[in-house]
Structure formats: C-alpha cells, structure tokens
Amino acid sequence: MSDIHHPGRRSVLTAGLASAAALGGSWLLTGCAGAEAAPVLPAAAAKGAPDRGGTLRIARPPASDAETLDPASSLSAYEYLGALYNRLVRIGTNGELAPDLAESWEPDAKARTWTFRLRKGVAFHNGRAFTSADAAYTLRHILDKATASPQAAVLAPLIDPAKLGTPDAHTLVVPLKTPNAEFPSLLTHYNCYVVPDGSAKSIGRTGIGTGPFKLESFAPAGPGRVTAYTDHWAGRPVLDAIAFYSVADMSARSNALLAGQVDLLSQTNLDFATARVVAASDRATIARVKNAQWYVLPMLTTEKPFTDIRVRQAMKLAYDPEHVVQVALQGAGTAGWDNPVPPSDPAHISAHPKHDPERAKYLLKRAGHEGLAMDLYTSSYDPLFTPMALAYQDSAKRAGIRIKVKTASADSYYTQIWMKKPLMATYWFTGRPVDQLFTQIFRSGSSYNETAWSDKGFDVVLDRARAELDDTKRRELYGEAQTLVIEKGGAMTPMFADRLVGISRKVRGYAEHGFEFDYLGIGLKGA
C-alpha cells in the first residue's frame, strides 16, 4: 500500500459496482446495532491453500486522472505494482531483506560500493530478457528530475547515475557518494520496481515488468485487469487474473464486499463498527495486520508556537498514548510514545519520557503559552483521524491545553491541510526500512518532512549510522536518532494501529510484508 498522499484524488464509482453504492452507508450504521454481539475480530486472514485459478476482484479508492503504471512516479497505481513488477530486493516474511531480481549483494570493505548479482533466466512480459542494463536504467529513471520520483530524495544523495556499472549482463555495481551499510534496504521501496531499459515514455501505459501478472487493461482512476504470466521466473501465480475497480468511498467499498461483488478492499482501513459488521457476515471477514500503520499528529516547527522546543515537548508530555490507543483503537494497536520506529523493528528503542501533564504545564508557562489553545485538523480521509484527535484532546486537558478539533474535507486534505496547518492528523504505513523512514520523513530538507523539522545533530547521527558497518553500533546510532526525534522533533506519534482489511471468506494466502501482499501466492477457495 502506498502512503505517499496523492493530490487531486477524484470520486469515481465504476458502473460495474454502482449497485453497491445504492446500499449506502446507512446499512452499515443500522447493522452496527448488532455489532456488540458479533464475534471478536479475527487476528489474521483465513489459513489454508487456495484453489488454482479464478479472478480476485479488488476495490480501491479513486485516484488522480494522472495515475500511471510507472512505479517510480508519485502518482503510480499502487495496487498494480506488485502484480506487474519485481524489485532487486524485497522485504521477506520475517521482516528481513530477501532476494528478488538480485540473488545476492555485497559491499566493499567501507560500504562505498555495492555489487548485486542478478537472477538469470528472467524475462519481461514482452519476452525480452532481464539484464543489468534494466537494473541500472531503473535507478537512473528514479533519479531523473523529469520523473519527479519521491524516492529520488532518498537515493540522489547516494548515487551518481553516471557511475553505475554493468560489467556483465547479470552484475550491477553501484558506487555510492558516501558509505551506507543499509543501502540495499532502500531498494525495497515500491518506487524501486524494475522497468525495462529505455521505457520511461511508455511504462506508464504498458506496465511491462517481470512480475507474476501482465497487463490486460488499465484506465487511470478507473478499472483495470491483469492476467497470469505463465512464464514468470518464480512460477505461475495461483490466480488466473485480478480485476481492479475504483469505488467512490469506504461505505460503497464495504457494501460491495458484503454483497459479494468484490473480494478485497485495498487501501481501506475499516473503522471498528464496519469491521464488526464485515466479520459477522457470511460472505466477508477481516484480515488484521498488526501495527501496520503509524499515526502522527505533526506539529509544523516553522509555525508558532511550535518553533519553540518547549512547546513541542509540552504537547508530547501532555497526553497519554495508552489512553489514545484505548479510545481511538479500542486496544487494537500499540502506544507509539512519539517514536515512529515500530516496535517490531530491530532498531526500535522502548525508552521514552513518561506522560507528565504537570511538567507540560511548567514548560508551557516557561514558554509563555500557559493555557495553550490550538486547532487540530482532521478529516474522514482515514477513519481513525478523528477518534485519535478527540482522544488527544481529552487527554491533553489535564495539562491545561485546549484543543479544538476541526474537520476538513477529505478530498483536499492532503493539498490544503497537510504540511500547511500547524497541527493536524496523518498516518504512514509501517514496513519501510529505518534509514528510509528517517531520511524521507525527518531529515532536514526532505520533501516529505511533514513537520519541517531541521536538526543538524540528527542529520549527523543519521550519516554516522549509515556508514557504520558494525550491526550493533549501527543499531545504537539509530537509537540515538530515535531519541532526538522523541525529545526534539515535531512529530507526535500516539499509536501504531492494526490495519483491518476487508476480504472475502474465499480469499486464501493474504499476508502483508513491507507494504503489500504476495501476488504470486494469493488465491481463492472454490475458485
């Protein structure tokens, strides 16, 4: 799933699913009356092997008319990417790096040059053999300013595209500008799916990759279909095809699932009332993905009063994250304690300042903001934004902080509110490597640094961590980086939430790893 918030999303309800919208959101609301008697939400998707064949029908949120199949783009049609493409390196089921199109990789003694040994016998959907030229071209395409890839900000400080080496058809050599012991992990990002050499002008339409499915049809912001690629290097996928539909809102998507018109809701984190209705139905159920999303209340550090570190610290000490988890998530998640690194990450540190409203009052008084009053913006873009904001509002009262929750339009939330208002609600998906997380969202000058926080000390620690070859020492440095974010940064992270994914009871093999599920192994029972 993508969490780079796309501007210009427009409401589209495909004709094939229009009848689902006719059910309306009121059905879900009336259905909630019986939700209390519903069984506890499932802890995971259904087990067991799927049958061969069938078509998986995915409902996804509406997207921009400029949507593209180019994986490097900020407007990529995210749901298609794992079906059509492979990366050099992926995130495995255990959270560790795993081979994809690269069978192995190794650094030189200083982690300044990385050599990737590429898989042989791999073909693109058009029959052309995959080689190191394609791998090098993919990196150059990401780094090309004309592509405007979000991943360019992460890779450009490290890679000179002119110096990439391809000594033979199955070897890629990547010299780095500075040492980076975590470099292969940066290639697991969804912008890094491999595309054919020279395909920049066509890839957005053709979707030609090495993935388990090949493109049959695609309409930006509309429906599309992919079919099994029988010559896939890892074997034929279980499914015969996947059909994608853009459906206007969460109620319409949920009702389509309950009506048996779709099998999977993509990029939709169900609210608890709806999740209970879905889990209690005969046709559908819930796949619960633990700590899959981390929720943030960003304080814009370039706007008063958050230019003052004492105010930022007070805002963090004023509220109880465990209260927010209980109220907003009904316990289906983990307290964040203002640390964006998820508890499952080996680099995560558990140390954090305690909830201390009296200390918060003291800091606000010293900063000249006793009895601070702030607007906190939220929207229906995500069902947990408002519950989180209200839980924060309630908890921060003890420190004398007066929060007014304001609801903004979901359609314009990420163009008019995000990174523009001093205090608002947002979220990201977990699964990104720790170096990418810090570089993309917290490093000075990053285009996705949503708090505009700039701290030279933090940047130095991050650079030292990248260059450190000793795993233990590198982990300690990433621990220092977390401490700086917690104590000095502008991001409040109240919670990590379990994602509640609506799926048909026929779906088998659904499990998320590093943003997405396994397109090769997912299937249907009774297909």
MOTAHU-V879590 format. One record per helix or strand of 3 or more residues. SS is the DSSP state (helix for helix, strand for strand). FROM is the first residue (numbers start at 1). TO is the last residue. Records with the same first field share a line. If there is no record, write none. Layout:
SS = FROM-TO  FROM-TO
//
This chain:
helix = 15-37  78-84  132-143  152-155  161-163  183-186  190-192  203-206  250-258  272-279  309-317  321-329  357-366  384-399  413-417  434-441  456-467  471-488
strand = 55-61  89-91  97-99  102-107  113-118  165-168  171-176  213-218  224-228  241-247  284-299  333-335  373-379  402-408  423-429  491-504
//
